């Protein structure tokens, strides 16, 4: 009978020894559960924030869809990673079919494409272009082709031309941070080499080179471009009209040196960022000046480049376009036809202009230079299968693999000449005294 209290006391001691680790364990579990709940709530909030950001912006910057293009292909070890181009393709009323054909001719999965159809174009053309791009992107599964939703009204010879180019560049800059060169084309342009040819040649070039034809020797353009004053009605009207000519003329500027040249160019991403969100005020100052300049695309970028210390030594005085002019030159270049095929091919240029829609010479370019079938994209190393309809790119392979043809040799020869010791430095933003 005396052992019971002892036993009970012993049980009490045992219970106390068991209770302490039990309480500690329960407390630790509660802390872990509480931490998990807090982390889940934080993750949900972050996900909601990301989704909201994606919905409220034209471009989802929370994820980078282009990482695959920065990786070295296992089949191209030892070769440089190909660059990427950002194309702005512009067209006006009646250019719908030419824009679609040009897109197919210059398409490559590595690149980005932005199509702008002038505001004057009828709604039918605008809807058809949007549907074409939507179906094209669904088929190609890349989503790298876009259409400017809010189109600009473009006035021939006016500053709205340069405003539209800067608008397109800004969209492309926001869409992706990985492209290397900006290329502007019109619906009357057409390639003379495949994208594999172009990407292959540019793979071996420094990414700070700007291909732009330019000169400070204004000649006749001093009196027909620089000194006259115009007002572009496209800046404040909703219907297209000719520019207004001001009777008063202005002298040549003293604060900067004017340069002029071709309106078609291949410019670096770094330079386009400088023009759009430049850390210096020169791009904006010159934009104001060129608002009253006749044919501003023939001078704005050229003058910005050659008056900026960071960029003046990056210019290559060639736009890699084949353009044929009358002598003396008229307002528009000669329309290229079949009789010009041999000369444009021998030039080594990457592009040529201008062409009439569906001219037979375009069919010859497709067949002999691009290897492109009607209504299909130009084939390249990324194409791995043909379907029943004869599409050589029905199977989509590695976009980092290039298969250049003989066209790259012509283009390479042209680029080598322009980068030679005799030509390169001597033609960079050269200043000709009056």
ROROMI-134116 format. One record per residue (C-alpha): x, y, z; residue in one letter. Coordinates in pm, 1 decimal. Example, Ala and Ser with C-alpha at 12.3 -4.5 7.8 and 13.67 -1.06 7.14 Angstrom:
<recs>
{X 1230.0, Y -450.0, Z 780.0, aa a} $
{X 1367.0, Y -106.0, Z 714.0, aa s} $
</recs>
This chain:
<recs>
{X 0.0, Y 0.0, Z 0.0, aa x} $
{X 289.0, Y 237.8, Z 61.3, aa x} $
{X 427.3, Y 179.4, Z -288.6, aa x} $
{X 132.3, Y 338.2, Z -467.1, aa x} $
{X 211.9, Y 700.5, Z -381.4, aa x} $
{X 565.2, Y 631.8, Z -484.1, aa x} $
{X 450.0, Y 476.8, Z -808.0, aa x} $
{X 210.6, Y 764.9, Z -866.8, aa x} $
{X 485.9, Y 1010.5, Z -794.8, aa x} $
{X 706.2, Y 817.7, Z -1036.7, aa x} $
{X 434.4, Y 835.0, Z -1303.0, aa x} $
{X 406.4, Y 1208.6, Z -1247.6, aa x} $
{X 776.7, Y 1245.3, Z -1306.3, aa x} $
{X 753.3, Y 1036.6, Z -1621.1, aa x} $
{X 460.2, Y 1246.9, Z -1748.2, aa x} $
{X 652.8, Y 1569.6, Z -1695.1, aa x} $
{X 955.4, Y 1436.0, Z -1883.7, aa x} $
{X 734.9, Y 1336.3, Z -2179.6, aa x} $
{X 530.9, Y 1657.7, Z -2183.0, aa x} $
{X 821.4, Y 1901.2, Z -2239.4, aa x} $
{X 951.4, Y 1753.9, Z -2572.8, aa x} $
{X 589.8, Y 1706.8, Z -2683.4, aa x} $
{X 510.9, Y 2075.2, Z -2634.5, aa x} $
{X 834.5, Y 2177.9, Z -2807.0, aa x} $
{X 753.9, Y 1952.8, Z -3103.4, aa x} $
{X 401.1, Y 2091.6, Z -3133.7, aa x} $
{X 532.8, Y 2448.4, Z -3121.2, aa x} $
{X 791.4, Y 2374.8, Z -3391.9, aa x} $
{X 524.6, Y 2220.9, Z -3616.8, aa x} $
{X 300.3, Y 2522.2, Z -3568.5, aa x} $
{X 585.0, Y 2752.9, Z -3663.3, aa x} $
{X 657.4, Y 2548.7, Z -3977.3, aa x} $
{X 290.7, Y 2550.6, Z -4081.3, aa x} $
{X 266.7, Y 2924.9, Z -4019.1, aa x} $
{X 579.8, Y 2986.0, Z -4229.8, aa x} $
{X 438.8, Y 2772.4, Z -4511.2, aa x} $
{X 110.2, Y 2968.7, Z -4508.6, aa x} $
{X 294.2, Y 3300.2, Z -4519.6, aa x} $
{X 515.4, Y 3180.7, Z -4805.4, aa x} $
{X 212.6, Y 3053.5, Z -5001.4, aa x} $
{X 34.9, Y 3383.3, Z -4956.6, aa x} $
{X 344.3, Y 3569.4, Z -5069.1, aa x} $
{X 377.2, Y 3347.2, Z -5377.8, aa x} $
{X 10.6, Y 3398.5, Z -5466.2, aa x} $
{X 48.9, Y 3772.1, Z -5430.4, aa x} $
{X 360.1, Y 3767.9, Z -5646.5, aa x} $
{X 186.9, Y 3557.2, Z -5910.9, aa x} $
{X -113.4, Y 3788.7, Z -5910.5, aa x} $
{X 117.3, Y 4086.1, Z -5945.9, aa x} $
{X 293.3, Y 3921.2, Z -6241.0, aa x} $
{X -35.6, Y 3838.2, Z -6410.4, aa x} $
{X -162.5, Y 4191.6, Z -6360.0, aa x} $
{X 160.9, Y 4332.3, Z -6497.8, aa x} $
{X 126.1, Y 4111.8, Z -6804.5, aa x} $
{X -232.0, Y 4216.3, Z -6865.9, aa x} $
{X -170.6, Y 4584.6, Z -6812.7, aa x} $
{X 126.9, Y 4607.6, Z -7046.9, aa x} $
{X 182.7, Y 4547.3, Z -7416.4, aa x} $
{X 500.0, Y 4355.2, Z -7333.8, aa x} $
{X 549.3, Y 4109.8, Z -7047.0, aa x} $
{X 886.9, Y 4199.4, Z -6901.9, aa x} $
{X 857.9, Y 3952.0, Z -6610.3, aa x} $
{X 987.1, Y 3669.9, Z -6829.8, aa x} $
{X 1236.3, Y 3660.1, Z -7110.6, aa x} $
{X 1107.9, Y 3442.7, Z -7398.1, aa x} $
{X 1430.6, Y 3484.9, Z -7594.8, aa x} $
{X 1670.6, Y 3290.6, Z -7372.1, aa x} $
{X 1680.6, Y 3001.1, Z -7618.3, aa x} $
{X 1838.3, Y 3223.7, Z -7884.0, aa x} $
{X 2134.5, Y 3308.4, Z -7660.9, aa x} $
{X 2239.7, Y 2945.8, Z -7627.9, aa x} $
{X 2501.9, Y 2779.0, Z -7844.7, aa x} $
{X 2362.8, Y 2504.9, Z -8065.8, aa x} $
{X 2531.5, Y 2166.1, Z -8025.1, aa x} $
{X 2556.9, Y 2149.7, Z -8405.1, aa x} $
{X 2739.5, Y 2482.7, Z -8435.6, aa x} $
{X 3011.4, Y 2453.4, Z -8173.0, aa x} $
{X 3305.1, Y 2676.2, Z -8263.8, aa x} $
{X 3088.1, Y 2923.6, Z -8454.7, aa x} $
{X 2973.0, Y 3257.8, Z -8311.1, aa x} $
{X 2615.1, Y 3282.7, Z -8188.3, aa x} $
{X 2418.2, Y 3448.9, Z -8470.8, aa x} $
{X 2284.2, Y 3800.7, Z -8411.9, aa x} $
{X 1919.8, Y 3903.3, Z -8428.0, aa x} $
{X 1754.6, Y 4166.4, Z -8643.7, aa x} $
{X 1451.7, Y 4380.7, Z -8568.0, aa x} $
{X 1264.5, Y 4466.7, Z -8886.3, aa x} $
{X 1025.3, Y 4756.6, Z -8934.6, aa x} $
{X 826.7, Y 4698.1, Z -9254.8, aa x} $
{X 618.5, Y 4998.0, Z -9361.5, aa x} $
{X 348.0, Y 5017.7, Z -9624.9, aa x} $
{X 78.6, Y 5248.8, Z -9750.4, aa x} $
{X -261.6, Y 5210.4, Z -9908.7, aa x} $
{X -252.1, Y 4928.4, Z -10164.2, aa x} $
{X 69.4, Y 4770.7, Z -10027.1, aa x} $
{X -95.3, Y 4484.7, Z -9838.7, aa x} $
{X 12.1, Y 4201.4, Z -10069.3, aa x} $
{X 362.5, Y 4341.6, Z -10107.5, aa x} $
{X 402.2, Y 4356.8, Z -9728.4, aa x} $
{X 291.5, Y 3995.9, Z -9689.4, aa x} $
{X 528.8, Y 3880.1, Z -9961.9, aa x} $
{X 819.6, Y 4077.1, Z -9812.6, aa x} $
{X 756.7, Y 3930.2, Z -9467.6, aa x} $
{X 769.7, Y 3575.9, Z -9605.9, aa x} $
{X 1091.8, Y 3657.4, Z -9793.1, aa x} $
{X 1279.8, Y 3796.6, Z -9490.2, aa x} $
{X 1133.7, Y 3576.9, Z -9214.8, aa x} $
{X 1353.7, Y 3391.7, Z -8967.4, aa x} $
{X 1261.2, Y 3267.4, Z -8615.8, aa x} $
{X 1555.9, Y 3453.8, Z -8460.2, aa x} $
{X 1434.1, Y 3795.4, Z -8574.5, aa x} $
{X 1155.6, Y 4031.6, Z -8472.2, aa x} $
{X 915.8, Y 4193.1, Z -8718.4, aa x} $
{X 687.8, Y 4493.1, Z -8684.2, aa x} $
{X 449.3, Y 4580.0, Z -8966.8, aa x} $
{X 305.2, Y 4930.0, Z -9003.9, aa x} $
{X 28.2, Y 5004.1, Z -9252.1, aa x} $
{X -38.1, Y 5374.7, Z -9305.3, aa x} $
{X -350.1, Y 5516.6, Z -9140.3, aa x} $
{X -482.7, Y 5606.5, Z -9486.1, aa x} $
{X -512.6, Y 5237.7, Z -9575.7, aa x} $
{X -874.0, Y 5114.1, Z -9570.1, aa x} $
{X -1002.0, Y 4912.4, Z -9276.1, aa x} $
{X -1030.7, Y 4603.9, Z -9496.8, aa x} $
{X -654.5, Y 4599.5, Z -9561.9, aa x} $
{X -578.7, Y 4659.5, Z -9196.6, aa x} $
{X -800.2, Y 4371.6, Z -9082.3, aa x} $
{X -661.0, Y 4139.6, Z -9349.9, aa x} $
{X -302.9, Y 4219.5, Z -9244.6, aa x} $
{X -383.9, Y 4152.4, Z -8879.0, aa x} $
{X -551.1, Y 3820.1, Z -8966.0, aa x} $
{X -257.9, Y 3719.4, Z -9184.4, aa x} $
{X -7.8, Y 3787.4, Z -8906.1, aa x} $
{X -222.2, Y 3606.5, Z -8649.8, aa x} $
{X -248.2, Y 3295.9, Z -8867.8, aa x} $
{X 120.0, Y 3317.7, Z -8957.8, aa x} $
{X 230.6, Y 3333.3, Z -8592.6, aa x} $
{X -0.2, Y 3044.4, Z -8501.2, aa x} $
{X 149.3, Y 2833.5, Z -8779.5, aa x} $
{X 511.2, Y 2924.7, Z -8707.0, aa x} $
{X 462.0, Y 2905.5, Z -8326.2, aa x} $
{X 710.1, Y 3187.6, Z -8271.3, aa x} $
{X 501.5, Y 3498.7, Z -8201.8, aa x} $
{X 777.3, Y 3725.7, Z -8330.8, aa x} $
{X 564.2, Y 3915.0, Z -8585.0, aa x} $
{X 349.4, Y 4209.5, Z -8479.3, aa x} $
{X 134.9, Y 4480.4, Z -8633.9, aa x} $
{X 119.4, Y 4841.6, Z -8515.6, aa x} $
{X -233.5, Y 4866.0, Z -8379.6, aa x} $
{X -257.6, Y 5243.8, Z -8366.8, aa x} $
{X -129.6, Y 5337.5, Z -8712.2, aa x} $
{X 36.6, Y 5665.5, Z -8799.8, aa x} $
{X -58.6, Y 5904.0, Z -9077.9, aa x} $
{X 250.1, Y 5942.1, Z -9296.1, aa x} $
{X 308.7, Y 6246.1, Z -9514.2, aa x} $
{X 547.4, Y 6206.8, Z -9804.5, aa x} $
{X 853.0, Y 6435.1, Z -9751.0, aa x} $
{X 725.7, Y 6522.8, Z -9401.5, aa x} $
{X 855.8, Y 6464.3, Z -9050.7, aa x} $
{X 582.7, Y 6208.2, Z -8977.6, aa x} $
{X 805.2, Y 5964.1, Z -9166.8, aa x} $
{X 1079.2, Y 5992.2, Z -8905.7, aa x} $
{X 825.9, Y 5995.3, Z -8621.1, aa x} $
{X 682.6, Y 5665.3, Z -8744.8, aa x} $
{X 1031.3, Y 5511.2, Z -8765.9, aa x} $
{X 1110.5, Y 5614.4, Z -8408.1, aa x} $
{X 771.6, Y 5482.2, Z -8298.6, aa x} $
{X 847.0, Y 5145.0, Z -8454.3, aa x} $
{X 1193.7, Y 5134.3, Z -8299.6, aa x} $
{X 1048.6, Y 5213.1, Z -7956.1, aa x} $
{X 800.6, Y 4924.2, Z -7984.5, aa x} $
{X 1073.8, Y 4681.9, Z -8091.2, aa x} $
{X 1300.7, Y 4798.8, Z -7808.7, aa x} $
{X 1024.3, Y 4734.8, Z -7558.8, aa x} $
{X 927.6, Y 4401.7, Z -7707.1, aa x} $
{X 1270.2, Y 4240.1, Z -7673.2, aa x} $
{X 1605.3, Y 4327.7, Z -7519.9, aa x} $
{X 1804.2, Y 4081.3, Z -7729.1, aa x} $
{X 1802.2, Y 4204.1, Z -8088.8, aa x} $
{X 2121.1, Y 4360.0, Z -8223.3, aa x} $
{X 2039.8, Y 4559.9, Z -8539.3, aa x} $
{X 1737.5, Y 4759.0, Z -8655.7, aa x} $
{X 1644.6, Y 4735.9, Z -9026.3, aa x} $
{X 1377.5, Y 4954.1, Z -9186.9, aa x} $
{X 1221.0, Y 4839.1, Z -9511.4, aa x} $
{X 932.8, Y 4960.4, Z -9724.6, aa x} $
{X 681.4, Y 4746.7, Z -9909.2, aa x} $
{X 872.5, Y 4821.6, Z -10231.9, aa x} $
{X 1195.8, Y 4663.5, Z -10097.8, aa x} $
{X 1301.1, Y 4300.2, Z -10144.0, aa x} $
{X 1593.8, Y 4087.8, Z -10021.0, aa x} $
{X 1871.0, Y 3964.9, Z -10249.1, aa x} $
{X 2012.3, Y 3717.6, Z -9994.9, aa x} $
{X 1854.2, Y 3474.5, Z -9751.3, aa x} $
{X 1831.4, Y 3550.7, Z -9381.5, aa x} $
{X 2081.8, Y 3270.5, Z -9319.1, aa x} $
{X 2322.4, Y 3453.3, Z -9551.8, aa x} $
{X 2267.5, Y 3784.0, Z -9371.5, aa x} $
{X 2288.3, Y 3635.4, Z -9022.1, aa x} $
{X 2603.0, Y 3441.4, Z -9112.2, aa x} $
{X 2789.3, Y 3751.2, Z -9236.7, aa x} $
{X 2679.2, Y 3963.9, Z -8940.8, aa x} $
{X 2782.2, Y 3687.4, Z -8698.7, aa x} $
{X 3145.0, Y 3786.6, Z -8757.6, aa x} $
{X 3096.0, Y 4164.9, Z -8728.7, aa x} $
{X 3129.0, Y 4387.9, Z -8423.1, aa x} $
{X 2783.2, Y 4473.0, Z -8295.2, aa x} $
{X 2856.8, Y 4846.0, Z -8283.8, aa x} $
{X 2866.5, Y 4901.2, Z -8662.4, aa x} $
{X 2597.6, Y 5123.7, Z -8817.6, aa x} $
{X 2540.9, Y 5072.9, Z -9189.8, aa x} $
{X 2418.0, Y 5405.0, Z -9325.6, aa x} $
{X 2500.6, Y 5592.0, Z -9645.6, aa x} $
{X 2591.7, Y 5950.5, Z -9552.7, aa x} $
{X 2777.5, Y 6262.0, Z -9661.8, aa x} $
{X 2822.3, Y 6620.1, Z -9546.1, aa x} $
{X 2852.8, Y 6734.7, Z -9908.2, aa x} $
{X 2494.3, Y 6854.3, Z -9949.4, aa x} $
{X 2525.7, Y 6979.5, Z -10308.2, aa x} $
{X 2185.9, Y 7045.9, Z -10464.3, aa x} $
{X 2015.8, Y 6921.0, Z -10147.3, aa x} $
{X 2129.1, Y 7231.7, Z -9959.9, aa x} $
{X 1874.2, Y 7435.8, Z -10154.5, aa x} $
{X 1608.2, Y 7166.8, Z -10199.4, aa x} $
{X 1627.3, Y 6995.1, Z -9859.8, aa x} $
{X 1805.1, Y 7195.1, Z -9590.0, aa x} $
{X 1713.0, Y 7559.5, Z -9651.7, aa x} $
{X 1341.0, Y 7533.6, Z -9735.8, aa x} $
{X 1089.7, Y 7526.0, Z -9449.3, aa x} $
{X 788.4, Y 7297.3, Z -9450.4, aa x} $
{X 504.7, Y 7203.3, Z -9214.7, aa x} $
{X 380.5, Y 6844.7, Z -9209.7, aa x} $
{X -3.2, Y 6840.2, Z -9184.2, aa x} $
{X 13.4, Y 6479.1, Z -9067.1, aa x} $
{X 124.4, Y 6608.3, Z -8727.1, aa x} $
{X -211.2, Y 6772.3, Z -8655.1, aa x} $
{X -461.8, Y 6655.1, Z -8921.1, aa x} $
{X -644.2, Y 6322.6, Z -8954.9, aa x} $
{X -651.8, Y 6325.9, Z -9335.2, aa x} $
{X -351.5, Y 6301.3, Z -9565.5, aa x} $
{X -241.4, Y 6619.8, Z -9744.0, aa x} $
{X 71.6, Y 6762.7, Z -9903.4, aa x} $
{X 325.8, Y 6945.0, Z -9688.6, aa x} $
{X 289.8, Y 7323.4, Z -9649.8, aa x} $
{X 577.0, Y 7525.0, Z -9792.0, aa x} $
{X 690.4, Y 7836.4, Z -9603.9, aa x} $
{X 812.5, Y 8127.5, Z -9816.4, aa x} $
{X 1093.6, Y 8212.3, Z -9576.1, aa x} $
{X 1414.4, Y 8007.6, Z -9596.0, aa x} $
{X 1663.6, Y 7935.9, Z -9318.8, aa x} $
{X 2044.1, Y 7928.9, Z -9316.0, aa x} $
{X 2246.2, Y 7614.2, Z -9250.8, aa x} $
{X 2291.3, Y 7538.3, Z -8879.3, aa x} $
{X 2606.1, Y 7633.9, Z -8690.0, aa x} $
{X 2549.0, Y 7429.4, Z -8372.7, aa x} $
{X 2592.8, Y 7099.5, Z -8558.4, aa x} $
{X 2704.2, Y 6970.6, Z -8896.6, aa x} $
{X 2438.7, Y 6845.9, Z -9138.1, aa x} $
{X 2472.5, Y 6503.4, Z -9295.7, aa x} $
{X 2241.4, Y 6351.5, Z -9553.1, aa x} $
{X 2199.7, Y 6020.0, Z -9732.4, aa x} $
{X 1973.3, Y 5720.6, Z -9782.6, aa x} $
{X 1654.3, Y 5675.2, Z -9580.6, aa x} $
{X 1717.7, Y 5299.3, Z -9556.0, aa x} $
{X 1971.4, Y 5173.2, Z -9304.2, aa x} $
{X 2087.1, Y 4902.9, Z -9063.2, aa x} $
{X 2144.1, Y 5059.6, Z -8720.8, aa x} $
{X 2259.0, Y 4914.7, Z -8389.5, aa x} $
{X 2031.5, Y 4863.7, Z -8094.5, aa x} $
{X 2252.1, Y 5086.6, Z -7880.9, aa x} $
{X 2215.9, Y 5374.5, Z -8125.1, aa x} $
{X 1838.2, Y 5329.9, Z -8154.5, aa x} $
{X 1811.4, Y 5340.8, Z -7775.3, aa x} $
{X 2011.4, Y 5663.3, Z -7782.6, aa x} $
{X 1765.6, Y 5815.6, Z -8033.3, aa x} $
{X 1454.6, Y 5702.7, Z -7845.3, aa x} $
{X 1558.1, Y 5749.4, Z -7480.3, aa x} $
{X 1891.7, Y 5922.6, Z -7527.5, aa x} $
{X 2093.7, Y 6035.5, Z -7228.1, aa x} $
{X 2200.9, Y 6340.7, Z -7428.6, aa x} $
{X 1960.7, Y 6603.7, Z -7561.6, aa x} $
{X 2101.8, Y 6605.4, Z -7915.5, aa x} $
{X 1852.6, Y 6348.6, Z -8058.3, aa x} $
{X 1560.2, Y 6559.5, Z -7935.1, aa x} $
{X 1714.6, Y 6885.8, Z -8049.4, aa x} $
{X 1770.8, Y 6747.8, Z -8398.0, aa x} $
{X 1420.3, Y 6599.9, Z -8403.2, aa x} $
{X 1283.6, Y 6950.5, Z -8352.9, aa x} $
{X 1508.1, Y 7083.8, Z -8629.5, aa x} $
{X 1410.4, Y 6810.4, Z -8875.1, aa x} $
{X 1038.5, Y 6870.6, Z -8814.2, aa x} $
{X 1065.2, Y 7139.1, Z -9086.5, aa x} $
{X 1320.4, Y 6960.1, Z -9304.2, aa x} $
{X 1225.0, Y 6827.6, Z -9648.7, aa x} $
{X 1247.3, Y 6443.9, Z -9643.9, aa x} $
{X 1372.1, Y 6420.5, Z -9285.6, aa x} $
{X 1450.7, Y 6042.3, Z -9299.5, aa x} $
{X 1732.7, Y 6131.5, Z -9541.1, aa x} $
{X 1914.9, Y 6330.0, Z -9275.0, aa x} $
{X 1801.2, Y 6279.3, Z -8916.2, aa x} $
{X 1982.0, Y 5958.4, Z -8820.1, aa x} $
{X 2285.1, Y 6055.4, Z -9026.4, aa x} $
{X 2323.9, Y 6387.6, Z -8845.6, aa x} $
{X 2269.9, Y 6235.6, Z -8500.5, aa x} $
{X 2532.2, Y 5967.1, Z -8568.2, aa x} $
{X 2800.8, Y 6197.2, Z -8701.9, aa x} $
{X 2753.6, Y 6464.0, Z -8433.0, aa x} $
{X 2777.2, Y 6221.9, Z -8140.3, aa x} $
{X 3122.1, Y 6125.7, Z -8013.8, aa x} $
{X 3014.9, Y 5775.9, Z -7907.6, aa x} $
{X 2886.3, Y 5682.9, Z -8253.8, aa x} $
{X 3066.2, Y 5880.7, Z -8521.1, aa x} $
{X 3340.9, Y 5617.0, Z -8552.8, aa x} $
{X 3090.9, Y 5330.3, Z -8583.0, aa x} $
{X 2951.6, Y 5425.3, Z -8923.8, aa x} $
{X 2994.6, Y 5215.4, Z -9237.3, aa x} $
{X 2918.5, Y 5434.6, Z -9538.1, aa x} $
{X 2691.5, Y 5184.8, Z -9711.7, aa x} $
{X 2327.9, Y 5089.9, Z -9645.2, aa x} $
{X 2366.3, Y 4746.3, Z -9813.5, aa x} $
{X 2084.9, Y 4839.3, Z -10054.2, aa x} $
{X 2094.6, Y 4832.0, Z -10432.2, aa x} $
{X 1920.2, Y 5145.4, Z -10558.8, aa x} $
{X 1941.5, Y 5272.2, Z -10916.4, aa x} $
{X 1904.1, Y 5646.3, Z -10987.2, aa x} $
{X 1862.7, Y 5857.1, Z -11296.6, aa x} $
{X 2136.4, Y 6105.3, Z -11383.1, aa x} $
{X 2074.6, Y 6366.7, Z -11259.3, aa x} $
{X 1870.7, Y 6193.7, Z -10984.0, aa x} $
{X 1494.8, Y 6244.0, Z -10975.0, aa x} $
{X 1267.2, Y 6237.0, Z -10674.0, aa x} $
{X 1228.0, Y 5858.1, Z -10690.0, aa x} $
{X 1476.1, Y 5586.7, Z -10791.1, aa x} $
{X 1437.2, Y 5380.2, Z -11106.2, aa x} $
{X 1188.4, Y 5094.8, Z -11073.2, aa x} $
{X 1385.8, Y 4771.3, Z -11096.6, aa x} $
{X 1292.1, Y 4513.6, Z -11357.1, aa x} $
{X 1425.4, Y 4195.4, Z -11515.2, aa x} $
{X 1699.1, Y 4380.3, Z -11707.1, aa x} $
{X 1851.1, Y 4492.8, Z -11375.8, aa x} $
{X 1875.4, Y 4144.0, Z -11225.9, aa x} $
{X 2240.3, Y 4074.7, Z -11308.8, aa x} $
{X 2362.2, Y 4412.7, Z -11183.2, aa x} $
{X 2169.8, Y 4399.1, Z -10857.5, aa x} $
{X 2294.3, Y 4046.5, Z -10792.3, aa x} $
{X 2657.1, Y 4137.7, Z -10869.6, aa x} $
{X 2637.7, Y 4436.8, Z -10634.3, aa x} $
{X 2646.9, Y 4207.0, Z -10332.8, aa x} $
{X 2375.6, Y 4411.5, Z -10161.0, aa x} $
{X 2144.5, Y 4251.2, Z -9907.0, aa x} $
{X 1835.5, Y 4436.7, Z -10030.3, aa x} $
{X 1717.0, Y 4622.5, Z -10338.4, aa x} $
{X 1449.2, Y 4881.5, Z -10415.3, aa x} $
{X 1220.5, Y 4974.2, Z -10556.8, aa x} $
{X 1000.4, Y 4709.9, Z -10716.1, aa x} $
{X 646.8, Y 4707.4, Z -10846.6, aa x} $
{X 413.4, Y 4464.6, Z -10675.5, aa x} $
{X 445.7, Y 4110.0, Z -10811.2, aa x} $
{X 686.2, Y 4212.1, Z -11087.2, aa x} $
{X 829.8, Y 3902.8, Z -11264.2, aa x} $
{X 1178.9, Y 3992.7, Z -11144.8, aa x} $
{X 1064.1, Y 3914.7, Z -10788.6, aa x} $
{X 975.9, Y 3561.9, Z -10897.4, aa x} $
{X 1325.6, Y 3525.0, Z -11039.2, aa x} $
{X 1479.9, Y 3649.7, Z -10714.2, aa x} $
{X 1270.4, Y 3398.9, Z -10520.3, aa x} $
{X 1377.5, Y 3111.6, Z -10743.5, aa x} $
{X 1745.5, Y 3185.6, Z -10808.8, aa x} $
{X 1859.5, Y 3381.2, Z -10500.7, aa x} $
{X 1629.0, Y 3286.5, Z -10213.2, aa x} $
{X 1505.5, Y 2938.0, Z -10303.6, aa x} $
{X 1161.0, Y 3047.9, Z -10189.0, aa x} $
{X 835.4, Y 2893.0, Z -10307.6, aa x} $
{X 522.3, Y 3098.8, Z -10359.4, aa x} $
{X 330.5, Y 3171.4, Z -10037.0, aa x} $
{X 605.6, Y 3013.6, Z -9823.4, aa x} $
{X 890.6, Y 3154.7, Z -9617.5, aa x} $
{X 1249.3, Y 3151.0, Z -9738.8, aa x} $
{X 1397.6, Y 2820.3, Z -9615.2, aa x} $
{X 1695.6, Y 2812.2, Z -9382.0, aa x} $
{X 1884.4, Y 2589.1, Z -9143.1, aa x} $
{X 1590.6, Y 2595.8, Z -8901.7, aa x} $
{X 1365.1, Y 2414.2, Z -9153.1, aa x} $
{X 1363.9, Y 2037.6, Z -9102.0, aa x} $
{X 1055.2, Y 1899.3, Z -9275.5, aa x} $
{X 830.4, Y 1934.7, Z -9580.4, aa x} $
{X 456.0, Y 1874.7, Z -9566.7, aa x} $
{X 209.3, Y 1760.5, Z -9832.4, aa x} $
{X 166.8, Y 2118.7, Z -9954.8, aa x} $
{X 536.1, Y 2154.4, Z -10032.1, aa x} $
{X 624.0, Y 2382.7, Z -9740.7, aa x} $
{X 995.6, Y 2317.8, Z -9670.1, aa x} $
{X 964.6, Y 2471.6, Z -9324.0, aa x} $
{X 667.2, Y 2268.2, Z -9200.6, aa x} $
{X 902.3, Y 2118.8, Z -8943.3, aa x} $
{X 1066.7, Y 2378.4, Z -8718.6, aa x} $
{X 1414.0, Y 2293.4, Z -8596.2, aa x} $
{X 1689.8, Y 2477.2, Z -8410.1, aa x} $
{X 1675.9, Y 2850.2, Z -8505.2, aa x} $
{X 2042.3, Y 2889.8, Z -8409.7, aa x} $
{X 2157.4, Y 2668.7, Z -8696.9, aa x} $
{X 2236.8, Y 2855.5, Z -9019.0, aa x} $
{X 2270.7, Y 2715.5, Z -9368.4, aa x} $
{X 2411.9, Y 3003.2, Z -9578.0, aa x} $
{X 2416.8, Y 2972.9, Z -9955.8, aa x} $
{X 2625.3, Y 3142.6, Z -10221.7, aa x} $
{X 2458.2, Y 3474.7, Z -10143.8, aa x} $
{X 2666.1, Y 3520.6, Z -9829.0, aa x} $
{X 2984.2, Y 3530.7, Z -10039.3, aa x} $
{X 2855.0, Y 3825.3, Z -10243.9, aa x} $
{X 2745.3, Y 4010.0, Z -9931.6, aa x} $
{X 3069.0, Y 3927.2, Z -9751.1, aa x} $
{X 3272.8, Y 4071.2, Z -10039.4, aa x} $
{X 3076.1, Y 4397.3, Z -10023.2, aa x} $
{X 3116.6, Y 4426.8, Z -9646.0, aa x} $
{X 3489.7, Y 4350.3, Z -9671.5, aa x} $
{X 3534.2, Y 4632.6, Z -9921.3, aa x} $
{X 3351.5, Y 4878.2, Z -9699.4, aa x} $
{X 3556.6, Y 4774.1, Z -9394.5, aa x} $
{X 3891.2, Y 4782.3, Z -9575.1, aa x} $
{X 4163.0, Y 5017.8, Z -9452.6, aa x} $
{X 4129.9, Y 5229.0, Z -9767.7, aa x} $
{X 3755.8, Y 5286.4, Z -9735.7, aa x} $
{X 3631.7, Y 5241.2, Z -9377.6, aa x} $
{X 3789.5, Y 5531.5, Z -9185.9, aa x} $
{X 3817.9, Y 5769.7, Z -9478.8, aa x} $
{X 3440.5, Y 5766.4, Z -9536.0, aa x} $
{X 3330.5, Y 5784.8, Z -9173.4, aa x} $
{X 3138.1, Y 6110.1, Z -9115.4, aa x} $
{X 3382.2, Y 6292.2, Z -9342.9, aa x} $
{X 3339.8, Y 6668.6, Z -9325.9, aa x} $
{X 3362.4, Y 6858.4, Z -9652.3, aa x} $
{X 3431.7, Y 7227.6, Z -9612.7, aa x} $
{X 3234.5, Y 7474.0, Z -9823.9, aa x} $
</recs>
